[in-house]
Amino acid sequence: MALPKIFTDTFVFVWDFFLTLSNIVMPNLKAGHVVPSGHPGAGGQWPEYVPPGVNDSRSACPMLNALANHGILPHDGKNIPFKTMNETVRSTYNFAPSFCYFVPNYIARILKKDYSKDTFDLAEISLHNGIEHDASLTREDTFHQPDQGKPHIPFIEELLGSASGKDSKAKHGAEDSNDVVLLTSDDLARYSAKRRTEAKARNPEFSLSEFHKAFGSSNSATLLRIFGGRVSDLRPFLIEERIPNGWEPSVRSRIGLTMAVFNLTVLPLEASTGRYIKELTKKSSNVQETTRVGNYGATGMTEANT
């Protein structure tokens, strides 16, 4: 089994490299024409949003849940062919074909299924430490909330509230200041560091491998690359898992966002997250030391007065 996987992954990475080069020489898609004509969302017109029902299947991934909530994937979130996931993610979010082939294949491997023949339910891909992981920005850890299809609103509000960027291209005099507020890479790194630090302290079964750290930063990078970090779009997307009407992906590359270009955002973001974790750890150690010294001093004074 290992040999075909090596060949498949090598092929995908080489393919991705040439798609990256092609994007450099090809003109970008025009604004308003990123979603292909004839596909759901073309021209910013998205199918009706219907929240999930009690028996509908949802995952830890807001992007896939949104596709189901709009009926772009089956609304019940069940029996989805891996190939259909490939096609819908490609047309909706403008990821490159290499990206859209690699991720469903990886998920199929985790679930021990055949990419070409099998189907999956959205809830299945919430398998803990598959693509789902502790210290998510939008979910409580599985230890605290086994149903990873449910976003944790306080985390999302805290994340969006940390946004410090402004859209320099926004029209002056916008009535709603949220229209021009952006999450930045630094905002996401700081909040990721906070979540990892707090989750590790609160979750007795906490785990986060190097792979899942990178995957977490990939999720953060998606908010920047596909949504442009725009808070007014991210709020309905993350809280309701709804695509705002009129929205289209920020990526306008002719062949879509490749893994090579995506990693130019992921890797610095993960590096910054690691740096902020060290700062939080150092700050926590200093507080503990100050408290220890203070308690010792108080105890000494008490003994001296006795």
C-alpha positions in Angstrom: 0.0 0.0 0.0 2.9 2.4 0.8 4.3 2.4 -2.8 1.2 3.5 -4.6 0.7 6.3 -1.9 4.3 7.5 -2.6 3.7 7.5 -6.4 0.3 9.3 -6.0 1.6 12.0 -3.7 4.7 12.6 -5.8 2.4 12.9 -8.9 0.1 15.4 -7.1 3.0 17.6 -5.8 4.6 17.7 -9.3 1.2 18.5 -10.8 0.7 21.2 -8.2 4.1 22.7 -9.1 3.3 23.0 -12.8 -0.2 24.5 -12.0 1.6 27.1 -9.8 3.8 28.0 -12.8 0.8 28.2 -15.0 -1.0 30.6 -12.7 2.0 32.9 -12.9 1.8 33.3 -16.7 -2.0 33.1 -17.1 -4.3 36.1 -16.4 -6.4 36.2 -13.3 -10.1 35.6 -13.3 -12.2 38.8 -13.4 -13.9 39.9 -10.2 -17.4 38.6 -10.2 -16.4 35.6 -12.4 -14.4 33.4 -10.0 -17.2 30.8 -9.5 -17.6 29.2 -13.0 -20.8 30.0 -14.9 -23.5 27.3 -14.5 -22.2 26.3 -11.0 -23.9 27.2 -7.7 -22.8 30.6 -6.6 -21.9 31.9 -10.1 -22.2 35.7 -10.0 -22.5 35.7 -6.2 -26.0 34.0 -6.3 -25.9 31.2 -3.8 -28.6 28.5 -3.4 -31.0 28.9 -0.5 -29.4 28.4 3.0 -31.2 25.8 5.1 -29.8 25.1 8.6 -29.1 21.4 9.4 -31.8 19.3 10.9 -31.5 17.0 13.9 -30.7 14.0 11.7 -28.4 15.7 9.2 -24.7 14.9 9.3 -22.1 17.7 9.8 -18.4 17.8 10.3 -15.6 19.8 12.0 -15.1 21.6 8.7 -17.2 24.8 8.2 -16.4 24.8 4.4 -18.0 21.4 3.8 -20.9 22.1 6.2 -21.7 25.3 4.3 -21.8 23.4 1.0 -24.4 21.0 2.6 -26.4 23.9 4.2 -26.8 25.4 0.7 -27.6 22.1 -1.0 -24.4 22.1 -3.0 -23.5 18.9 -1.3 -26.5 16.7 -0.2 -28.2 18.6 2.6 -28.3 15.6 4.9 -24.5 15.4 4.6 -24.6 11.7 3.9 -23.4 9.3 1.2 -21.2 11.8 -0.5 -18.8 10.4 -3.2 -15.2 11.6 -2.6 -15.1 12.7 -6.2 -18.1 14.9 -5.6 -16.3 16.6 -2.8 -13.4 17.2 -5.1 -15.6 18.9 -7.8 -17.7 21.0 -5.4 -14.8 22.3 -3.4 -13.0 23.2 -6.6 -15.9 25.2 -8.2 -17.1 26.8 -4.9 -13.8 27.9 -3.3 -11.4 28.0 -6.2 -8.8 25.6 -4.9 -6.6 24.2 -7.6 -7.4 20.7 -9.0 -4.3 19.2 -7.4 -5.4 20.5 -4.0 -9.0 19.2 -4.5 -7.6 15.8 -5.5 -5.1 15.5 -2.7 -7.4 16.3 0.3 -10.3 14.0 -0.4 -7.7 11.2 -1.2 -6.1 11.9 2.2 -9.5 11.7 4.0 -10.4 8.5 2.2 -7.1 7.0 3.4 -7.9 8.0 7.0 -11.3 6.5 6.8 -9.9 3.4 5.1 -12.1 3.9 2.1 -11.6 3.9 -1.7 -11.5 7.4 -3.2 -12.8 6.2 -6.5 -15.7 4.0 -5.3 -16.8 4.9 -1.8 -18.9 7.6 -0.1 -18.8 9.2 3.3 -21.0 11.1 5.7 -19.7 14.5 6.9 -19.6 13.4 10.5 -17.2 10.7 9.6 -14.4 13.1 8.8 -14.6 14.4 12.4 -12.6 11.3 13.3 -10.4 12.6 16.2 -6.8 13.2 15.1 -7.7 12.5 11.5 -8.2 16.0 10.1 -10.1 17.0 13.2 -7.7 18.0 16.0 -7.6 19.6 19.5 -7.2 23.4 19.9 -9.5 24.2 16.9 -10.4 27.9 16.5 -14.0 27.1 16.0 -14.7 24.0 18.0 -14.3 22.8 21.6 -11.9 19.8 21.9 -13.5 16.4 21.4 -13.0 15.7 25.1 -15.4 18.5 25.9 -17.7 18.2 22.9 -17.9 14.9 21.1 -20.1 16.4 18.3 -17.6 18.3 16.2 -20.4 19.3 13.8 -21.3 22.1 16.3 -19.3 25.4 16.1 -18.4 26.9 19.5 -19.7 30.5 19.2 -17.6 32.0 22.1 -14.4 30.9 20.4 -15.5 32.4 17.0 -16.6 35.7 18.5 -13.3 36.0 20.4 -11.4 35.2 17.2 -13.3 37.7 15.1 -13.1 40.3 17.9 -9.3 40.1 17.7 -9.2 41.3 14.1 -6.9 44.2 13.8 -6.6 44.7 10.0 -8.4 47.2 7.7 -9.3 46.9 4.1 -7.4 49.7 2.4 -9.5 49.2 -0.8 -12.8 49.6 1.0 -15.0 52.6 0.1 -14.6 55.5 2.6 -17.6 56.2 4.7 -18.9 52.6 5.1 -21.8 52.7 7.5 -20.7 49.4 9.2 -17.1 49.4 10.4 -17.2 45.6 10.3 -17.4 45.8 6.5 -13.7 46.8 6.4 -12.3 44.9 9.4 -9.9 42.1 8.5 -8.3 39.2 10.4 -4.5 39.3 9.8 -2.0 36.5 9.8 -0.7 37.8 13.1 -4.2 37.9 14.6 -4.7 34.2 13.7 -1.3 33.2 15.0 -1.9 35.0 18.4 -5.3 33.4 18.8 -4.0 29.9 17.7 -1.3 30.2 20.4 -3.9 31.2 23.0 -6.2 28.3 22.0 -3.3 25.7 22.1 -2.1 27.0 25.4 -5.6 27.0 27.0 -6.6 23.6 25.4 -3.5 22.0 26.8 -4.3 23.2 30.3 -8.0 22.3 30.2 -8.0 19.0 28.3 -6.5 16.0 30.2 -6.4 14.1 26.9 -4.9 17.0 24.8 -2.8 16.0 21.9 -1.5 18.0 18.9 1.1 16.4 16.7 3.4 18.5 14.4 1.2 17.4 11.5 -2.0 18.6 13.2 -0.3 21.9 14.2 0.4 22.5 10.5 -3.1 21.4 9.6 -4.5 23.9 12.2 -2.5 26.6 10.6 -3.8 25.5 7.2 -7.3 26.0 8.5 -6.3 29.5 9.6 -4.6 30.2 6.3 -7.9 29.3 4.5 -9.6 32.2 6.3 -7.0 34.5 4.8 -6.6 33.1 1.3 -10.1 32.1 0.4 -12.0 34.7 2.5 -9.5 37.5 2.5 -9.8 37.7 6.3 -13.0 39.8 5.9 -14.9 39.7 9.2 -18.2 40.6 7.7 -18.0 37.5 5.5 -16.4 35.2 8.1 -19.1 35.9 10.8 -22.0 34.2 8.9 -19.6 31.6 7.5 -18.2 30.4 10.8 -21.2 30.9 13.1 -24.1 29.9 10.8 -21.9 28.0 8.2 -23.6 30.1 5.6 -22.1 31.6 2.4 -23.1 35.3 2.2 -25.0 36.2 -0.9 -22.7 38.1 -3.3 -19.6 36.4 -1.9 -16.9 34.9 -4.1 -13.5 33.5 -3.2 -10.7 36.0 -2.8 -8.4 33.8 -4.8 -8.6 34.9 -8.5 -5.8 32.7 -9.9 -7.0 31.2 -13.2 -6.4 27.6 -12.0 -7.1 28.2 -8.4 -5.1 28.2 -5.1 -2.3 25.6 -5.3 -0.7 23.9 -2.3 2.6 25.5 -3.1 1.2 29.0 -2.9 -1.0 28.1 0.0 2.0 27.0 2.1 3.5 30.5 1.6 0.8 31.5 4.1 0.7 28.4 6.2 4.3 28.1 7.1 5.0 31.7 8.4 1.6 31.5 10.3 2.7 28.3 12.1 6.1 29.8 12.9 4.4 32.9 14.4 2.1 30.7 16.4 5.0 28.8 17.9 6.7 32.1 18.8 3.6 33.4 20.6 3.2 30.1 22.5 6.7 30.6 23.8 5.8 34.1 24.9 2.6 32.9 26.7 4.5 30.1 28.4 7.2 32.5 29.6 4.6 35.0 30.8 2.7 32.2 32.7 6.0 31.0 34.3 6.8 34.6 35.4 3.3 34.9 37.0 3.7 31.6 38.8 7.1 32.5 40.1 5.8 35.9 41.3 2.9 34.2 43.0 5.3 31.6 44.6 7.6 34.3 45.9 4.6 36.4 47.2 3.2 33.4 49.0 6.6 32.6 50.5 6.9 36.2 51.7 3.5 36.2 53.2 4.2 32.9 55.0 7.5 34.2 56.3 5.9 37.3 57.7 3.2 35.2 59.4 5.8 33.0 61.0 7.8 36.1 62.1 4.8 37.6 63.8 4.0 34.3 65.6 
